[in-house]
Amino acid sequence: MPRRRKLDPRVFPDYSNRKVVDSVMERLDTHGVSRREFLQTATVGALAAATAYGCGFPAVAVAQEGGKLGHLMMSLTLEYVVNADAGARQAAEALGMSYTSVDGQFDSGRQLNQFEQFAASGVQAVMLHAPGGGSIKRIAQLANENKIWLDNTWGTLPWFTPFEAGEYWTMYAEPDEFNAHRAVTVEVCRAVMDKFGGGNIVGVTGIEGNSTDIVRSRGRDDALKDFPEVKLVGQLPGKWNREDSQKAMEDLLSRYPDIVGVIAQNDDVADGCIAALRAAGRTPGEDVFVSGADGTTRGAEMIEQGRLLATSANVPQYMGAFLSTRLYDCLHGWRARASERLMNWRSVTMTKANVQNYLDRYVNGKDPWFDYKRMSKVEHAEDWDPQAEVFPMDVDREWGGIEKPEGWQYPKEYTEARENGEVEKVTREYKEHYKIDLFGPSPMKA
């Protein structure tokens, strides 16, 4: 990370001079605003940004309080969403932002309307967790038109990146789902091999066509190549939620009563599968092994109970914190490099061996989950800490197997970052700054 240059207050222009004010207003694109209105409402950050620009500082980051953050949630029926919302809210409070979250009810069209309402109410930054990619192009367009900072996670439009959308879509980020789901599948396969010497398993997936669902299935299928004695005999969608997953599991049990393993696409799905298995007289953890994904509170509790074998703990509270902090930084002058606009973070495979660490910090702990200010590159320009293993995304790993749109080409910024060494530099930089262990005790522990 380049060393930040500091502004000396003595170089600030005389803002009582009308010509100086007019010049600043022109740089900040304040068409239709009077000088009096500008001086009444201009933030320290806005004035500093304009001063920095005039002094040859193209991307100064200024720490100041404030900002209106909105969160477009996929559905509050999912525990992951509830946990992520809590992380985002804690981050906003720690960073001095106002915070509003709304339930999208698995409806991309509804989320588009909610974004428009956010824009009308003066929200300055929005984090999006969508069920799919149906609205991202229009939301990204509106974000640029209204100068609202945007980042998103999970359900998106494959091969449509922030580079094609404009500056204000600062980041698409999600865990390294391919490797994460591969790892939990390996846990199930090993348990099946150790106890039964092989056998039939089934999959209960998320929403068909969802980009995250696709990459998780690819990770699962890749793991199965290493275990020829373990056969995936069927799968049905559980639509990410407990109720639909319980029905899907009941259907699969009627078709394949001899199964000894279930790969569930998230922890809510696993919860529904376990309910169906127990109702059918099976004993998860003994005569059938189940894995999940995400690392929710319920997922951790099921592991502790011995019913869930493993989950890929990407820590939903972290998602909320990571995306919120990025938006805070953008609101306060920081700008992402190309390699920071598509990012992954590393999940931890959670089993009986390490679940207590998670429970102590994220479920039963009373302290804030993260040092949110330390996560910010504005608040801690020199010693920021991502507090998880974060690295640039490889779009071919992320969306491999999904057909590219006709005529699609790799964005110039993405290609240049991979050719000029920026990807390696950013990877190394984030690794060096990662000090606070995602699975360690809270950094705010009293």
C-alpha positions in Angstrom: 0.0 0.0 0.0 1.5 3.4 -1.0 2.3 5.6 2.0 -0.3 8.3 2.5 0.8 11.9 2.1 -0.6 14.2 4.7 -2.2 17.6 4.0 -0.9 20.6 5.9 -3.8 22.8 6.9 -1.7 25.9 5.9 -2.2 24.9 2.2 -6.0 25.1 2.4 -7.4 27.9 0.2 -9.3 30.9 1.6 -12.9 29.7 1.5 -14.2 33.2 2.2 -13.1 34.1 -1.3 -16.0 33.7 -3.9 -13.6 32.6 -6.7 -12.0 29.9 -4.5 -15.5 28.6 -3.6 -16.6 28.6 -7.3 -13.4 26.6 -8.2 -14.0 24.0 -5.5 -17.7 23.7 -6.5 -16.7 23.0 -10.0 -14.3 20.2 -9.0 -16.9 18.6 -6.8 -19.6 18.8 -9.5 -22.2 20.7 -7.4 -24.4 21.9 -10.3 -27.5 23.7 -9.0 -26.2 24.4 -5.5 -25.6 28.0 -4.4 -22.4 29.1 -2.7 -24.2 29.7 0.6 -25.8 26.2 0.5 -22.5 24.6 -0.4 -20.7 26.3 2.5 -23.5 25.4 4.9 -23.5 21.7 4.0 -20.0 20.9 2.8 -18.2 18.4 4.9 -14.6 18.5 6.0 -14.0 15.6 3.7 -15.4 17.4 0.7 -13.3 20.5 1.3 -10.2 18.4 2.0 -10.7 16.3 -1.1 -10.9 19.4 -3.3 -7.9 20.9 -1.6 -6.0 17.6 -2.1 -6.9 17.5 -5.7 -5.6 21.0 -6.3 -2.3 20.1 -4.5 -1.7 17.0 -6.6 -3.1 14.4 -4.2 -5.5 12.4 -6.4 -6.9 10.0 -3.8 -6.6 11.4 -0.3 -8.6 9.6 2.5 -10.0 11.8 5.2 -11.3 10.4 8.5 -14.6 12.0 9.5 -17.7 10.8 11.2 -21.0 10.3 9.5 -22.6 8.7 6.5 -25.9 7.0 5.8 -25.6 3.3 5.1 -28.3 1.0 3.8 -28.4 -2.8 3.6 -30.5 -4.7 1.1 -30.9 -8.1 2.7 -31.8 -11.2 0.8 -34.3 -12.6 3.3 -34.7 -12.4 7.1 -36.0 -16.0 7.0 -32.3 -17.0 6.7 -30.2 -17.0 9.9 -27.1 -16.1 7.9 -28.8 -12.8 6.9 -29.7 -12.1 10.5 -26.1 -12.7 11.6 -24.7 -10.6 8.7 -27.1 -7.8 9.5 -25.9 -7.7 13.1 -22.2 -7.5 11.9 -23.0 -4.6 9.6 -25.0 -2.8 12.3 -22.1 -3.1 14.8 -19.7 -1.8 12.2 -21.9 1.2 11.3 -22.2 2.1 15.0 -18.5 1.8 15.6 -17.7 4.0 12.6 -20.4 6.6 13.3 -22.7 5.9 10.4 -26.5 5.7 10.5 -27.8 2.3 9.4 -31.0 1.0 7.9 -31.6 -2.6 6.6 -34.6 -3.9 4.7 -35.8 -7.4 3.8 -35.8 -8.2 0.1 -37.8 -11.4 0.6 -35.9 -13.3 -2.1 -37.1 -10.8 -4.7 -34.6 -8.9 -6.9 -37.3 -6.6 -8.2 -38.3 -5.7 -4.7 -34.6 -4.9 -3.9 -34.4 -2.6 -6.9 -37.4 -0.7 -5.6 -35.8 -0.6 -2.1 -32.6 0.8 -3.6 -34.6 3.6 -5.3 -36.2 4.4 -2.0 -32.8 4.5 -0.3 -31.6 6.9 -3.0 -34.6 9.2 -2.5 -34.0 9.3 1.3 -30.4 10.4 1.0 -28.6 7.1 1.7 -25.0 7.5 0.6 -23.8 3.8 0.5 -25.6 0.5 0.0 -24.5 -3.1 0.6 -26.5 -5.6 -1.4 -27.1 -9.3 -0.7 -29.3 -10.5 -3.6 -30.9 -13.8 -4.4 -29.5 -13.6 -7.9 -28.2 -11.2 -10.6 -31.6 -9.9 -11.9 -31.2 -6.4 -10.6 -27.5 -5.7 -10.3 -27.1 -3.9 -13.6 -29.8 -1.4 -12.9 -28.8 -1.0 -9.3 -25.2 -0.3 -10.4 -26.4 2.2 -13.0 -28.5 4.0 -10.4 -25.6 4.0 -7.9 -23.5 5.8 -10.5 -26.2 8.2 -11.4 -26.9 9.1 -7.8 -23.2 8.8 -6.6 -24.1 6.2 -4.1 -21.3 3.8 -3.1 -22.3 0.1 -3.7 -20.8 -3.3 -2.8 -22.4 -6.7 -3.0 -22.0 -10.3 -2.1 -23.1 -13.8 -3.2 -26.0 -13.7 -5.7 -24.9 -11.6 -8.7 -24.7 -11.7 -12.5 -21.7 -13.9 -13.5 -19.2 -12.2 -15.8 -20.7 -8.7 -15.0 -18.1 -6.9 -12.9 -17.7 -3.5 -11.2 -15.4 -2.5 -14.0 -18.2 -2.6 -16.5 -20.6 -0.7 -14.2 -18.6 2.4 -13.1 -16.7 3.8 -10.2 -19.4 3.7 -7.6 -19.8 -0.1 -7.5 -16.6 -0.5 -5.5 -16.6 -4.2 -4.8 -18.1 -7.6 -5.4 -16.9 -10.0 -2.6 -17.6 -13.4 -1.3 -15.8 -16.3 0.4 -13.7 -18.6 -1.8 -16.7 -20.8 -2.2 -15.1 -23.4 -4.5 -12.5 -24.4 -2.0 -14.7 -23.9 1.0 -17.4 -26.3 -0.2 -14.8 -28.7 -1.5 -13.4 -28.9 2.0 -16.6 -29.7 3.8 -17.4 -32.3 1.2 -14.1 -33.9 1.9 -15.1 -34.1 5.6 -18.3 -36.0 4.7 -16.5 -38.3 2.3 -13.8 -39.2 4.9 -16.4 -39.9 7.5 -18.4 -42.1 5.1 -15.2 -44.0 4.1 -14.1 -44.4 7.7 -17.4 -45.8 8.9 -18.9 -47.5 5.9 -16.1 -47.9 3.4 -18.2 -45.8 0.9 -21.8 -45.3 0.1 -24.5 -43.1 -1.5 -24.9 -39.5 -0.7 -27.2 -36.7 -1.9 -27.1 -32.9 -2.3 -29.6 -30.3 -1.2 -28.7 -27.1 -3.0 -29.8 -23.5 -2.9 -31.6 -21.5 -5.6 -31.2 -22.9 -9.1 -29.1 -20.6 -11.2 -27.7 -18.6 -8.3 -24.0 -17.9 -8.9 -23.0 -19.0 -5.4 -25.0 -22.2 -5.6 -23.3 -23.0 -8.9 -19.7 -22.5 -7.5 -20.5 -24.5 -4.3 -21.7 -27.4 -6.4 -18.6 -27.3 -8.5 -16.5 -27.4 -5.3 -18.5 -30.4 -4.1 -18.2 -32.3 -7.4 -14.5 -31.6 -7.5 -14.0 -33.2 -4.1 -16.0 -36.3 -5.0 -13.5 -37.1 -7.8 -11.1 -38.1 -5.0 -13.6 -40.5 -3.4 -14.8 -42.9 -6.1 -16.5 -45.2 -3.5 -18.8 -42.3 -2.5 -21.6 -41.7 -5.1 -23.7 -38.6 -5.4 -27.0 -40.3 -6.4 -29.4 -37.3 -6.5 -30.0 -33.7 -5.5 -32.9 -31.2 -5.1 -33.0 -27.5 -4.4 -33.6 -26.4 -0.9 -33.8 -22.7 -1.8 -31.4 -21.7 1.0 -34.1 -22.1 3.7 -35.0 -24.7 6.3 -38.6 -25.4 5.3 -38.0 -26.1 1.6 -34.9 -28.1 2.4 -36.8 -30.3 4.8 -39.3 -31.1 2.0 -36.4 -31.7 -0.4 -34.7 -34.1 2.0 -38.0 -36.0 2.6 -38.3 -36.4 -1.2 -34.7 -37.6 -1.5 -35.1 -40.1 1.4 -38.1 -41.6 -0.4 -36.0 -42.2 -3.5 -32.7 -43.1 -1.8 -33.4 -44.6 1.6 -29.9 -46.0 2.0 -28.0 -42.7 1.9 -25.1 -42.2 4.3 -24.3 -38.6 3.6 -25.8 -35.2 2.7 -24.0 -32.2 1.3 -26.2 -29.2 2.2 -25.5 -25.9 0.4 -25.8 -23.8 3.6 -26.5 -24.2 7.3 -30.2 -23.3 7.0 -30.4 -26.1 4.4 -28.5 -28.5 6.7 -30.9 -27.7 9.5 -33.9 -28.7 7.3 -32.2 -31.8 6.2 -31.3 -32.9 9.7 -35.0 -32.3 10.8 -36.2 -34.6 7.9 -33.6 -37.2 8.7 -34.5 -37.4 12.4 -38.2 -37.5 11.6 -37.4 -40.6 9.4 -35.7 -42.3 12.3 -32.1 -41.6 11.1 -29.4 -40.3 13.5 -27.3 -37.5 11.9 -23.7 -37.9 13.1 -24.0 -41.6 13.5 -25.7 -43.4 10.5 -25.6 -40.4 8.2 -23.2 -37.5 7.9 -24.3 -33.9 7.0 -22.3 -30.9 6.0 -23.4 -27.3 5.7 -21.9 -23.9 4.7 -21.6 -20.4 6.0 -20.9 -20.8 9.7 -24.1 -19.5 11.3 -25.0 -19.6 14.9 -27.3 -22.5 14.4 -24.6 -24.3 12.3 -22.2 -24.0 15.2 -24.7 -25.3 17.7 -25.5 -28.3 15.5 -21.8 -29.1 15.3 -21.6 -28.9 19.1 -24.6 -31.2 19.4 -22.9 -33.7 17.0 -25.7 -33.5 14.4 -23.7 -31.5 11.8 -20.3 -32.8 10.8 -18.8 -29.7 9.3 -19.6 -26.3 7.8 -17.5 -23.8 5.9 -17.4 -20.9 8.4 -17.1 -17.7 6.4 -18.6 -16.0 9.5 -21.7 -14.0 8.5 -20.9 -11.2 10.9 -17.6 -10.8 9.0 -19.5 -10.3 5.7 -21.5 -7.5 7.3 -18.4 -5.9 8.8 -16.2 -6.2 5.7 -18.7 -4.7 3.3 -19.8 -1.9 5.7 -16.2 -0.9 6.3 -15.4 -0.8 2.6 -18.3 1.6 2.1 -17.2 3.8 5.0 -13.8 4.1 3.5 -15.1 5.0 0.1 -17.4 7.7 1.7 -14.3 9.2 3.3 -12.1 9.5 0.3 -10.3 6.1 0.0 -10.4 4.5 -3.5 -9.9 0.8 -4.4 -7.3 -0.5 -6.8 -8.5 -2.8 -9.5 -7.5 -5.9 -7.5 -9.6 -4.7 -4.6 -12.8 -4.5 -6.5 -13.3 -8.3 -6.9 -12.3 -10.0 -3.6 -12.5 -13.3 -1.7 -12.0 -14.1 1.9 -11.0 -17.5 3.2 -13.5 -19.6 5.1 -12.5 -21.9 8.0 -13.7 -25.5 7.9 -15.5 -25.8 11.3 -15.8 -29.1 13.0 -16.0 -30.4 16.6 -12.3 -29.7 16.8 -12.6 -25.9 16.6 -16.3 -25.0 17.1 -15.8 -23.9 20.6 -13.7 -21.0 19.4 -16.6 -19.8 17.2 -19.2 -20.2 20.0 -17.1 -18.3 22.5 -16.6 -15.3 20.1 -19.6 -15.2 17.8 -22.5 -16.8 19.8 -21.9 -16.5 23.5 -19.4 -13.6 23.6 -20.5 -10.2 24.9 -17.7 -8.2 23.3 -17.8 -6.6 19.8 -16.9 -9.3 17.2 -14.2 -7.2 15.4 -12.1 -4.1 15.8 -14.1 -2.2 13.2 -12.0 0.9 13.1 -8.9 -1.2 12.6 -10.6 -2.8 9.6 -10.8 0.7 8.0 -8.0 2.0 5.8 -9.2 5.5 6.6 -9.2 5.2 10.4 -6.0 3.1 10.4 -4.1 4.1 7.3 -0.8 2.4 8.3 -1.9 -0.5 10.5 -5.3 -1.5 9.1 -6.2 -5.2 9.6 -8.7 -7.1 7.4 -9.2 -9.6 10.3 -9.6 -12.4 7.8 -7.5 -13.8 5.0 -8.6 -11.6 2.1 -7.3 -11.8 -1.5 -8.2 -10.8 -5.1 -10.8 -12.9 -6.8 -10.0 -15.1 -9.9 -13.2 -14.8 -12.0 -12.4 -18.0 -13.9 -12.4 -19.9 -10.6 -15.4 -18.0 -9.4 -17.6 -18.4 -12.5 -15.9 -21.2 -14.4 -18.4 -23.5 -16.0 -20.9 -20.7 -16.5 -21.1 -19.6 -20.1 -19.7 -16.2 -20.8 -22.1 -13.7 -22.6 -21.5 -13.4 -26.3 -18.7 -11.0 -27.0 -17.6 -10.8 -23.4 -14.0 -9.9 -22.8 -12.0 -9.6 -19.6 -12.1 -6.0 -18.4 -9.0 -4.1 -19.2 -8.4 -3.1 -15.5 -8.7 -6.7 -14.4 -6.3 -8.0 -17.1 -3.7 -5.3 -16.4 -3.8 -6.0 -12.6 -3.0 -9.6 -13.3 -0.2 -8.8 -15.8 1.6 -5.9 -14.0 2.0 -7.6 -10.6 -0.7 -5.7 -8.8 -2.6 -8.9 -7.9 0.5 -10.4 -6.2 1.2 -7.1 -4.5 -2.3 -6.8 -3.1 -2.4 -10.4 -2.0 0.9 -10.0 -0.1 -0.2 -6.7 1.4 -3.5 -8.1 2.8 -1.6 -11.1 4.1 0.9 -9.0 5.9 -1.8 -6.8 7.5 -3.9 -9.8 8.7 -3.1 -10.0 12.4 -6.4 -10.5 14.2 -7.4 -14.1 13.8 -10.9 -14.7 12.4 -11.2 -17.7 14.7 -9.4 -16.3 17.7 -10.9 -14.4 20.6 -12.5 -11.0 20.1 -9.9 -8.3 19.6 -12.2 -6.1 21.8 -12.3 -8.6 24.7 -12.2 -6.7 28.0 
